[in-house]
Amino acid sequence: MSSNLTSSDFSYTVDVKNSFIALIVLVVGIIVAGFVIPKISHVPTGEESEPVFCTMDAKMCPDGSYVGRTGPKCEFAACPGSGNSSGGILPYHSGIRGTVMLGPTCPVERIPPDPECADKPYTTRLAVTSPDGAWVVSEFSSDKEGRFEVSLPPGGYAIRSAVAANVLPYCSSQSPIIVEPDGYTEANVSCDSGIR
């Protein structure tokens, strides 16, 4: 049986094999370059760190909007148009002041009321929130006479215990407490002692 291959057929077969090998070398080269070049271009500086995840509390701005915390130090973002990026509640010329009272203090109320069983001033940690309680704006403490004063921008607020709900004594105010510009709103906070 004789072969019918001519020299031109042989030349064509070699060219196809060479082209196929060249294509494989090119593809492998591209894949290797994809792994090597990024590693060469990224030289560690020692300043890389883990991502920062901030808590989801918010601050109410003077215009009524809210801003959240942002990295790398989880400070509050600047309020729109304020130019302030330091975070926290600024020292406004407005806010809420009042008294925290704890009661009942006796297990049975008497008629006429016993002065010894009257509600008493209460020292505790409280939170200022948005009127619906969804956002914590600031936390503060009442003094030994139950008095407190907290600086806030104008807007609507509520006050509650800083601890989770259903922990007695639990404190809350009437909502909303409206803070006007350049003035302090008086608000009393009642704390349920759990005594029945």
KOLMI-439705 format. One record per residue (C-alpha): x, y, z negated; residue in one letter; residue number from 0. Coordinates in nm, 3 decimals. Last residue first. Example, Ala and Ser with C-alpha at 12.3 -4.5 7.8 and 13.67 -1.06 7.14 Angstrom:
2
         x         y         z   resn   resi
     1.367    -0.106    -0.714      S      1
     1.230    -0.450    -0.780      A      0
END
This chain:
196
         x         y         z   resn   resi
    -4.693     4.531    -9.283      R    195
    -4.327     4.633    -9.279      I    194
    -4.187     4.624    -8.924      G    193
    -3.991     4.943    -8.977      S    192
    -4.143     5.113    -8.672      D    191
    -3.939     5.421    -8.586      C    190
    -4.107     5.746    -8.481      S    189
    -3.914     6.012    -8.288      V    188
    -4.014     6.376    -8.313      N    187
    -3.957     6.614    -8.025      A    186
    -3.873     6.985    -8.024      E    185
    -3.765     7.111    -7.680      T    184
    -3.443     7.312    -7.665      Y    183
    -3.413     7.614    -7.437      G    182
    -3.228     7.765    -7.142      D    181
    -3.412     7.575    -6.865      P    180
    -3.713     7.369    -6.979      E    179
    -3.691     7.015    -7.117      V    178
    -4.013     6.813    -7.084      I    177
    -4.047     6.513    -7.315      I    176
    -4.245     6.254    -7.121      P    175
    -4.320     6.044    -7.311      S    174
    -4.398     6.034    -7.685      Q    173
    -4.093     5.915    -7.867      S    172
    -3.961     5.569    -7.954      S    171
    -3.783     5.381    -8.230      C    170
    -3.761     5.009    -8.309      Y    169
    -3.680     4.890    -8.662      P    168
    -3.690     4.617    -8.566      L    167
    -3.553     4.451    -8.253      V    166
    -3.827     4.388    -7.992      N    165
    -3.659     4.621    -7.741      A    164
    -3.281     4.620    -7.699      A    163
    -3.066     4.858    -7.898      V    162
    -3.031     5.229    -7.812      A    161
    -3.368     5.294    -7.970      S    160
    -3.594     5.514    -7.759      R    159
    -3.617     5.872    -7.632      I    158
    -3.805     5.983    -7.319      A    157
    -3.713     6.244    -7.059      Y    156
    -3.843     6.497    -6.805      G    155
    -3.620     6.768    -6.661      G    154
    -3.390     7.056    -6.749      P    153
    -3.029     6.949    -6.812      P    152
    -2.950     6.787    -7.146      L    151
    -2.771     6.869    -7.473      S    150
    -2.875     6.645    -7.763      V    149
    -2.982     6.757    -8.110      E    148
    -3.064     6.520    -8.394      F    147
    -3.209     6.529    -8.743      R    146
    -3.288     6.212    -8.943      G    145
    -3.163     6.371    -9.265      E    144
    -2.866     6.130    -9.264      K    143
    -2.782     6.231    -8.903      D    142
    -2.942     6.103    -8.580      S    141
    -2.714     5.936    -8.328      S    140
    -2.661     5.987    -7.953      F    139
    -2.685     5.805    -7.619      E    138
    -2.721     5.958    -7.272      S    137
    -2.908     5.920    -6.941      V    136
    -3.027     5.559    -6.967      V    135
    -3.239     5.482    -6.661      W    134
    -3.562     5.275    -6.639      A    133
    -3.733     5.418    -6.948      G    132
    -4.028     5.554    -6.747      D    131
    -3.956     5.913    -6.857      P    130
    -3.583     5.878    -6.772      S    129
    -3.386     5.781    -7.078      T    128
    -3.229     5.938    -7.386      V    127
    -3.091     5.662    -7.608      A    126
    -3.086     5.645    -7.988      L    125
    -2.846     5.526    -8.258      R    124
    -2.989     5.543    -8.611      T    123
    -3.016     5.749    -8.930      T    122
    -3.376     5.764    -9.054      Y    121
    -3.578     6.030    -9.235      P    120
    -3.852     5.864    -9.443      K    119
    -4.222     5.796    -9.373      D    118
    -4.438     5.835    -9.685      A    117
    -4.468     5.542    -9.926      C    116
    -4.338     5.726   -10.235      E    115
    -4.597     5.998   -10.170      P    114
    -4.871     5.734   -10.225      D    113
    -5.165     5.799    -9.991      P    112
    -5.506     5.835   -10.160      P    111
    -5.592     5.565   -10.066      I    110
    -5.301     5.325   -10.052      R    109
    -5.107     5.178    -9.762      E    108
    -4.975     4.828    -9.829      V    107
    -4.627     4.697    -9.744      P    106
    -4.449     5.024    -9.827      C    105
    -4.201     5.211    -9.605      T    104
    -4.418     5.234    -9.294      P    103
    -4.227     5.397    -9.150      G    102
    -3.902     5.552    -9.030      L    101
    -3.875     5.915    -8.914      M    100
    -3.632     6.061    -8.658      V     99
    -3.630     6.440    -8.641      T     98
    -3.599     6.684    -8.353      G     97
    -3.384     6.843    -8.088      R     96
    -3.397     6.804    -7.711      I     95
    -3.196     6.979    -7.441      G     94
    -3.107     7.315    -7.294      S     93
    -2.805     7.542    -7.275      H     92
    -2.617     7.260    -7.100      Y     91
    -2.289     7.110    -7.221      P     90
    -2.235     6.862    -6.934      L     89
    -2.352     6.503    -6.958      I     88
    -2.084     6.263    -6.840      G     87
    -1.882     6.277    -6.522      G     86
    -1.560     6.463    -6.442      S     85
    -1.656     6.512    -6.078      S     84
    -1.806     6.860    -6.100      N     83
    -1.857     7.051    -5.774      G     82
    -2.218     7.091    -5.881      S     81
    -2.384     7.090    -5.539      G     80
    -2.525     6.739    -5.577      P     79
    -2.422     6.598    -5.914      C     78
    -2.073     6.451    -5.924      A     77
    -2.041     6.074    -5.966      A     76
    -2.044     5.943    -6.322      F     75
    -1.714     5.789    -6.426      E     74
    -1.654     5.417    -6.372      C     73
    -1.272     5.453    -6.387      K     72
    -1.197     5.330    -6.031      P     71
    -1.477     5.352    -5.960      G     70
    -1.830     5.501    -5.955      T     69
    -2.109     5.550    -6.206      R     68
    -2.455     5.652    -6.095      G     67
    -2.617     5.982    -6.002      V     66
    -2.980     6.081    -6.058      Y     65
    -3.187     6.360    -5.902      S     64
    -3.389     6.611    -6.104      G     63
    -3.207     6.921    -5.969      D     62
    -3.014     6.957    -6.297      P     61
    -2.873     6.602    -6.254      C     60
    -2.995     6.293    -6.440      M     59
    -2.719     6.049    -6.522      K     58
    -2.737     5.679    -6.441      A     57
    -2.669     5.338    -6.593      D     56
    -2.574     5.055    -6.356      M     55
    -2.251     4.945    -6.516      T     54
    -1.939     4.961    -6.297      C     53
    -1.770     4.681    -6.101      F     52
    -1.406     4.756    -6.018      V     51
    -1.231     4.543    -5.754      P     50
    -0.906     4.374    -5.869      E     49
    -0.588     4.569    -5.823      S     48
    -0.339     4.663    -5.551      E     47
    -0.074     4.909    -5.667      E     46
     0.219     4.661    -5.650      G     45
     0.309     4.789    -5.305      T     44
     0.250     4.464    -5.114      P     43
     0.373     4.479    -4.751      V     42
     0.081     4.440    -4.514      H     41
     0.213     4.472    -4.154      S     40
     0.414     4.148    -4.175      I     39
     0.121     3.945    -4.309      K     38
    -0.115     4.095    -4.051      P     37
     0.132     4.010    -3.769      I     36
     0.186     3.643    -3.865      V     35
    -0.163     3.492    -3.855      F     34
    -0.293     3.651    -3.535      G     33
     0.053     3.613    -3.375      A     32
     0.032     3.235    -3.427      V     31
    -0.308     3.222    -3.254      I     30
    -0.188     3.438    -2.963      I     29
     0.124     3.223    -2.916      G     28
    -0.082     2.902    -2.920      V     27
    -0.306     3.044    -2.646      V     26
    -0.005     3.152    -2.433      L     25
     0.174     2.816    -2.472      V     24
    -0.146     2.634    -2.368      I     23
    -0.183     2.858    -2.060      L     22
     0.183     2.805    -1.962      A     21
     0.136     2.428    -1.991      I     20
    -0.174     2.442    -1.765      F     19
     0.008     2.662    -1.511      S     18
     0.306     2.423    -1.506      N     17
     0.078     2.122    -1.457      K     16
    -0.112     2.299    -1.174      V     15
     0.217     2.403    -1.007      D     14
     0.354     2.045    -1.031      V     13
     0.039     1.905    -0.865      T     12
     0.058     2.166    -0.583      Y     11
     0.424     2.082    -0.513      S     10
     0.342     1.712    -0.492      F      9
     0.060     1.780    -0.247      D      8
     0.296     1.997    -0.037      S      7
     0.558     1.719    -0.035      S      6
     0.303     1.475     0.104      T      5
     0.117     1.213    -0.085      L      4
    -0.032     0.937     0.140      N      3
     0.115     0.656    -0.064      S      2
     0.156     0.320     0.104      S      1
     0.000     0.000     0.000      M      0
END
